[in-house]
């Protein structure tokens, strides 16, 4: 009997006492020069034309893995770990400047979107309907509760976003175990 691959939703643990909170990424702090954060959910390499800056409010303990408006921000320790795991083709690490930090930080941009949601095993799945007034979205996921993925559809990917529900970042058990063994701070995992 073959063991089924396991996958996890990786997210930012908001309940760590004294932790920092990263704010909206900007090109130039104070100028209101925001950029389209949804670009980081598209599963493609991005060309970033100017340095991205993040402010911290409230300040607190820096975490190796955090979110800034849903965008994963990671310390160079995470970059090194992913390189050791041989995952350079699955992620892009985009340098960012974090207020009050001298060390390098990066946006983790997953480069794969995989059509793998197992509708039948999810707690609830809602689709956009014609009466919702969004004709371009009809038939797409409107909400997914209790997300489950079909491992048979994932292939050999270790980090990806599920097609149709791009707000979630999924990692393989291999990545989860490696991050835990490395002591990467700030992560929370839920099996999907």
N, C-alpha and C positions, 0 to 999 in steps of 0.2 A: 504494500500500500504506500503510495507516494504522499508525502506531507504537503499540504496546501500552503502556498506562500501567504504570508501575513503582511498587512499594510496598516498604516497609522496616519491619522490626521495629526500633523504637528502644529502646535499653536503656542502662543505666548502665554505663559502662566502669570496671570494678573494678580495672583494672591501671594506673591513673595513679599514678605514684610520689608519695607524700606527700599524697594526697588525703584529704579528710574522709570520715567514715562517719556517716550520719544514723541515729538510733535510732527506735524505735517511736513513732509519733505519740500524744500524750496530750492530754487536756483540761487537766489540772492536774498539772504535774510532781511526782512523788513521792507522789501520792495513789492511784496505781494506777488512775486513771480513764481506761481505754482505751476506744476506740470501735471499731465494726465497720469495719475497713479494706476489706472486700469491697464496701461501698457505693460505693467509687470505681471499681468495675468494671462498674457497672450501666448506664452510658450515659444518665444522667438528671441534671438539675439537682438539687443537694442544698442543703438548708437546714441550715446549721451553727449550732447554738445557742450555742456557747461558743468562745473562742479555742483554737486547736490549737497545741501547743508540741512542738518536737523538740529532743532533746539530741544532742550530737555526741560520738562516742567511737569511735575516737580522733579527736582534733582534727587538722586539717590544712588543706590548700588547699581553699577553698570552690569548688564547681563550679556552673556555670549550670544543669546538669541532673543530678540525682541521684535515687536511689530511697531511700525509707524503707519497709522491709518491702514492696517492690514498688510503692509509691505514688510517682508522679513528683513530685519537688519541683523547682521552677524559680525562677530569679532573675527580677527584673522585666524584664531584657533579653529574655527569652523571651516574656513577656507583650507587650512592645512589638512584637516581631517578628511575633507572631501577629496583633496588631491591624493592623499594616501590610499583612499578607497578606489581611486581610479575613475572618478565621476566627472572629470573635466568636461565631457561632452554633454552632460545632463544639466549643467548649471552654468550661469554666467555670474560672476561677482563684480559688481559695479562699485567702485570706491565712493564713499561719502564722508563728509566732514561732520562730526558730531560735536556739538557745543561742549567745551570743557574737557575734551578727550584728545590726547596727543597720539594715541595708538590708532592704527588703521581699522576702519569699519567698512562694511560692504552691504549693499543690497544683494540678497540672494534671489536671483531671477531663474526660476525653473524653466527649462527649455523644451518641455514636452507637455502637451495636452493630449490626454488619452480618453477615448470613448469607452468607459469601463464601469459606469454606475449600474449596479444591479438593482433595478427598480423593484423587483419582487421581494428582495430581502431588506430594502429600506423600510424604516418605520412609516413614513409617508412621503409621497412624491406628488407635487402639484405642477401642472403645466400651464403655460400661457394659453388662454382661449380667445377666440375672436371678440367676445364681449368684454375682454379686459382693456380694449382700446389700444393695444400695441401690436398692430398687424405684422410687423417685422419679427416679432417674438413668438408668434403662435406655434405651438408644438414644442417649444423649448422649455427647460425647467424654470419654474417660477420660484419653487422652494423645495428643498430636500431636507427631511428630518430623519435622523438616525441613519446617516449615510452608510452604505455598504458598497464595496467595489467587487467586481468579478475578477478574481486573480487570473483567470484564464485569458482575460482581455488585456492584461497589463504587460505581458511579455517580460523582458528582462530589465525594465525600468526600475530605478531605485528612488527617484524623486520626480513628481509630476503633479499637474493639476487635472482633475477630472473634467472632461468635456461637458459643458452645460452647467457646471457648478464650479466656476473658476475661483470662487472666494476661498476655496479649501486647498491646502498644500498637503500632499500625501507623500509619505516616505515608506520604504520597505523596512522589514524587521531588521535587516542587516544595518541600515542607517541608524535606526532607533537604538539598537544594541551598541553600536560604535559610539554614538553621541553620549549615551549613558556611561559607558566605560571611560570615555574621555573626560567626563565630569562637566559637560557643556551645560551652563546655567541658563535658566529661563524657559526651558522647554516643558511642554505638557503633551502627552500622546493619548489618543483614543483610537482603539482598534476599529478599522472600517472594513 
